[in-house]
Amino acid sequence: MPWVQRMAPYTPPEDLDALARRTGRTVDDIVKLDANENPYGCSLRVADALARYQHFHWYTDPDQKVLREAVAAYAGVPPDTIVLGNGSDELIDLLCRTFLRPGDEIIDCTPTFGMYRFSAELCGAIPIDVPRTEDWHVDVDGVRAAISPRTRMIFVASPNNPTGTWEPTETVQALQDLGPVLVLDEAYVEFSAHRSRVSLVEAGQNLVVLRTFSKWAGLAGLRVGYGVFPREIVSTLMKIKPPFNVNRAAEIAVLATLEDVEAVNATVTAIIEERDRMARALGRIEGIRSWPSEGNFVLVEAADGSPRRLYDHLVSRGILVRTYAHGRLTHAVRISAGRPEHTNALVAAVDEWSEMRGTHD
Ligand SMILES: *Cc1c(COP(=O)(O)O)cnc(C)c1O
């Protein structure tokens, strides 16, 4: 397909083994703050449940019956409004394949998560960029102005990755009123002071909400996310998804997690505390600006220097963070909240960078 030839590939973060070798450390010595993972890992019950399980030779249930019941109880919505995916990434892909034909358009409120554009382009659709405002909110008037007869979908992450920005309900409603399918991505909602918008999803309406076990529940490596959809969209997604898209290990892990939510929530609380402590500490360092975040990460801007040097300095101290090619983020890094000792190491390293800044320019 010509549009596939034209597509830019997804740029993954640097490989951990390669980085360890390059910096003369072991993988376990690296402070990994680049991918918004839960630094406490998943529920301890997951390993037990997997060890006890006897039926890995059986295929999974294409209807996801047990999983949908369990996730519905957690999310507070009816089971028949839920579809699970191999990560919410798969649901983004399935939604694009449901709604997009070559030449259609989607609205992408940048800077944001890269998979919306990626999956839309894979369908031959054209992402229309609507830059976020100065303080990283969705520019609703800008979105309205960018809508054309070919616009099929609007993607909004709230809290947004990588800016940490939460969108108020008025914004969600104003975007929903514009007509195209509104995909509200709540991958980080468990870290927010606000509540999920899953209850706004209604049959016959154009709002879908995506969530995931990758971030709060520490299951990124097992790949399981879900969405809450109007029932018509559920039918389509259930029809077109690969029948066994969520594997058995992921299913067992989710069920074990949902029986241990209190313990997992304790790690979420610890992560939120570290996020805020990190932001405060970084805010006191000269040459650094950090943005308020409702995710498990903080977007940090190096006031003058190139972010590459901040990145390189952190890597030389064994700390891995995320950088961006996006025009407005060339001076920024996204730092995931870690354990207290990770925060301490990070703040010490940024302090060092700040002091070296003047002398080595
Ligand atoms: C990490 C992330 C996802 C992807 O989650 P998976 O369930 O692991 O595929 C989706 N949306 C946003 C905004 C994310 O940052």
The ligand as an ORCA input file, in Angstrom:
! r2SCAN-3c Opt
* xyz 0 1
  C       1.008      3.675     27.379
  C      -0.142      4.276     26.707
  C      -1.088      3.490     26.050
  C      -0.813      2.071     25.673
  O      -1.152      1.186     26.573
  P      -1.087     -0.357     26.287
  O      -2.327     -0.819     26.963
  O       0.173     -0.829     26.920
  O      -1.111     -0.636     24.808
  C      -2.220      4.086     25.527
  N      -2.383      5.411     25.602
  C      -1.485      6.201     26.186
  C      -1.719      7.665     26.240
  C      -0.329      5.661     26.747
  O       0.599      6.472     27.260
*
